[in-house]
Amino acid sequence: MNFRKKLIAGNWKMNKSGAEAADLVADLVAPLASQTEVDVLICPPFTALETVSRKLEGSSIKLGAQNMHAELSGAYTGEISAPMLRDLFVTYVILGHSERRQLFGETDAVVNTKVLAALKNELRPILCVGETLAEREAGDTLRVVQTQVEAGLAGVYAEHAASVTIAYEPVWAIGTGKVATAEQAQEVHAFIRSLLVTRFDDTIARKIRLLYGGSMKPANAPELLTQQDIDGGLIGGASLEARSFLELIEAAAAVK
Ligand SMILES: O=C[C@H](O)COP(=O)(O)O
C-alpha cells in the first residue's frame, strides 16, 4: 500500500514574464481552491517568484525555485541564496536538474552542497537524477542513477531525509516527446527506493516521494502515476498551460 500523497510539480524553466506568470497562476488558483488530494507545486523563474508568491496567498499551491546557490550571501554575481528564496515564501527548490548539469556544468559535488544548504535552510530539495540516451544504451542506467542519488544525498541526516524529493528524469525523455514506458520508469523508481532503504531505512525510504519527469502529459500520466513507486511528476512543457497542468493534477487525484 502506498501512503505517499502524490505531488505534481510544474517546472516552468526559462518561460513566462511576470504578467504571463500572473495569468497562469490565476488560471490555476480558482480551479484548485478545494483540491486537497494532490500536493501541487509550481516553480517559476526567479523573476516571477515575487509576483507568483503574492498570487498564491491563501492558496494550497506551493511555490518552488529552479535552482539556488549553496552559500547564504556574498560575492556570487548572478546567484540567489536560500534565505532570499525563503523571503519570498518559497518552500521547495529543484536541484541538479539535467539542464543545470549538462549546460551549466553542475557536478554531483556541487549539487550535494546545494541539497545540504537547502535542508539547513528549511527548503525542501527536489534532487534530479537521470541517465542520458548513450548511458541507457550502454546499459549504465542504474549505475548512473545510483551515483547521482548517493552523491546527491551525501551527508543528509536521517531526520531530514523525509524533506527530500527525488525526481527521476531520463535525459532522453526531457522535452523530446519521448516518454519512458511505465515499466522503464517503475524499474528505476523501485531501484531508487531500494537505495534509500540502504542509505536510511525502510520507514524513511517509504516516506520519500519519487517523481517521474520527461514528457509527462495528461495522456501518459495515468499509466505512469499508477506505478507503485511513482509518487508524482516533475512537469516541464505541460505545466506551461493551465489546462494540461490541471489535467495532470486530476490524473494524479484519480489514482487510488
Ligand atoms: O523538469 C521537468 C522536466 O525536465 C521535464 O520536462 P518536459 O515535461 O518538458 O519533458
Ligand as a Chemical Component Dictionary entry (heavy atoms), coordinates in Angstrom:
data_LIG
# 
_chem_comp.id                   LIG 
_chem_comp.type                 NON-POLYMER 
_chem_comp.pdbx_formal_charge   0 
_chem_comp.three_letter_code    LIG 
# 
loop_
_chem_comp_atom.comp_id 
_chem_comp_atom.atom_id 
_chem_comp_atom.alt_atom_id 
_chem_comp_atom.type_symbol 
_chem_comp_atom.charge 
_chem_comp_atom.model_Cartn_x 
_chem_comp_atom.model_Cartn_y 
_chem_comp_atom.model_Cartn_z 
_chem_comp_atom.pdbx_ordinal 
LIG O1 O1 O 0 11.701 19.474 -15.016 1  
LIG C1 C1 C 0 10.976 18.998 -15.901 2  
LIG C2 C2 C 0 11.491 18.066 -16.860 3  
LIG O2 O2 O 0 12.715 18.477 -17.362 4  
LIG C3 C3 C 0 10.520 17.569 -17.876 5  
LIG O3 O3 O 0 10.321 18.470 -18.914 6  
LIG P1 P1 P 0 9.236  18.106 -20.047 7  
LIG O4 O4 O 0 7.976  17.744 -19.315 8  
LIG O5 O5 O 0 9.117  19.324 -20.883 9  
LIG O6 O6 O 0 9.803  16.917 -20.786 10 
# 
loop_
_chem_comp_bond.comp_id 
_chem_comp_bond.atom_id_1 
_chem_comp_bond.atom_id_2 
_chem_comp_bond.value_order 
_chem_comp_bond.pdbx_ordinal 
LIG O1 C1 DOUB 1 
LIG C1 C2 SING 2 
LIG C2 O2 SING 3 
LIG C2 C3 SING 4 
LIG C3 O3 SING 5 
LIG O3 P1 SING 6 
LIG P1 O4 DOUB 7 
LIG P1 O5 SING 8 
LIG P1 O6 SING 9 
# 
